[in-house]
Amino acid sequence: MSGLALALGGFAAMLGLIALRMPVGLSMLVVGAAGYTHLSGWNVFLAYMKTTPYHQFANYTLSVIPLFVLMGALAERSGLARDLFTAARSLVGHMRGGLAMAVIAACTVFGAVCGSSVATAATFGRAALPELRRYRYEMGFATATVAIGGVVALLIPPSVILVVYAIATEQNIAKLFKAALIPGLLGALSYCVVIALVARRRPEAAPALPRMGFRDARESFLRAWPALLVIVTVIGGIYAGAFTPTEAAAVGVVAMLAAGVAQGTLRLPDVKDALVQTAETSAMIFIILLGSEVFNAFLALSRLPDQAAQAVGSLGLPPYVVMLALMAFYVLLGAVMDELAMLLLTLPVFFPVVIALDFGMPAEEVAIWFGILVLTVVGIGLAAPPIGLNVFVVSAIARDVPIAATYRGVLPYIGMDLVRLCVLVAFPSISLWLVRLLS
C-alpha cells in the first residue's frame, strides 16, 4: 500500500473511531501509532516515543495554556461575568435589543480574560439568560445570542485555541494575539448590527429596558473595574512588549486571584474548583496535542502534505480561489466536528498548501493571516447546526428552550460571520495591520 493510500485510510479510520465515541486525542494517537509503525517499524516508533512526548510537553511555551485556563476559571468563579454584564447593560440596556448587545459586549470583555469560547458561553448562560427571560426576550433569540457571544471569545486575545494554532504551526503567539484583536472586535460589532436588525424587524424579540439611573450605573462600573484592570494589564503588557504571553498569563492569574479575594467573591473552595477544572481541561488539550503530534508524524512519513501542496500548485488556480475553497471546506467540516480536533487534523495537510501559495506577502504574515481565517471559521462551527458545541452548552442550561429554536436564532449571526470571513479573506491587512504597526 502506498503512503498516500495509507494516509487516506488513516483519516477514515480515525474519523470512524471518533464516530464510535473514542476521545479525539486517543483516536489520533492510536491511528498515528499504527501508521507510523507500518511505515517505519516498531523499534523506530518506540525510539520516537521515547523522546517526543518529553520534548513536546517540556516546552516552556505550552505553560501558557494551563495559565490562561486557570485565569478564566478564576474569573468565572469570582462573579466577574455578572459584573461585566451589569456594567454593559447600564450603557445600552435602554435601547431596543440593548440587553442582547450587553451580552455581546460583556462576552467580548470576558473573553479577553477567559480565553475559552465554551466557558464564556456557559458562564453567560447562567449570568445573562435569567435577565433576558425576565425582560421577555424571545428565548430562541436569547439563547442564540449567548451561544454566539461565546464565539467572540475565540478571537479576542488571549485565546486558548489561538495558542494551540501557534504551537502547531510554530508561529509567534504575541503576533497572533495582535492580529486577532481587530477581527475579534469586528466580529463583536457585526453581532451588534445583527441584533439591531432583528430588533427592528421583530420588536417583540428584543424589547427595550428602562434606563438605569446614574447611581446604579456608577456602582456597576465600580464593581467591574477589577476585570478591566486585569485586561489592560494582560493585553496591554503583551502589546507593549512588557512581557511575553506566558508571563502575561502568570500575571493575569495572580491579578485575577487578588481581585477575587479582595472583593470577597473568591473563596478557598472556589480556588480548589478552579484548579481541578484547569487540570482537567489542560489534560484534555495535552492528550489531543500528543495525539496530533504522532498523527502528524505519520502523515509526514506518508508524504501526504507534500503531495497535496504539489497537487494544488499544479492546478494553477489563483491563490485567493484556493483560500476560498479551503474556507468553504472548513465551514462544512466545522458543522460536524469539534473545533480543536478539526484544527489539528487539517493543519498538517492545509498549512503547507497555504504557505506554498504566493499572496504577495512574507510566509510569516501568510501563516498569521491564515490562522485568523481558520479561527473565524471555527467560530462558525461552534454555533452552526448540527453540532454547534456552544449551542449544546447553552441548551443544557436553558432546558425549556427547544434546540431547534436556538439554531434558528443563530442563523442571522452565521450569515454575518460568512460576510466577515469574506471581508477578511479579501483584505488581509485587516488582520495584519496591528502586527505590522507594533513589530
Secondary structure, 3 states (H helix, E strand, C coil): CCHHHHHHHHHHHHHHHHHCCCCHHHHHHHHHHHHHHHHHCHHHHHHHHHHHHHHHHCCHHHHHHHHHHHHHHHHHHCCHHHHHHHHHHHHHCCCCCHHHHHHHHHHHHHHHHHCCHHHHHHHHHHHCHHHHHHCCCCHHHHHHHHHHHHHHHHHCCCCHHHHHHHHHHCCCHHHHHHHHHHHHHHHHHHHHHHHHHHHHHCHHHCCCCCCCCHHHHHHHHHHHHHHHHHHHHHHHHHHHCCCCHHHHHHHHHHHHHHHHHHHCCCCHHHHHHHHHHHHHHHHHHHHHHHHHHHHHHHHHHHCHHHHHHHHHHHHCCCHHHHHHHHHHHHHHHHCCCCHHHHHHHHHHHHHHHHHHCCCCCCHHHHHHHHHHHHHHHHHHHHHCCCCCHHHHHHHHHCCCCCHHHHHHHHHHHHHHHHHHHHHHHHCCHHHHHHHHHHC
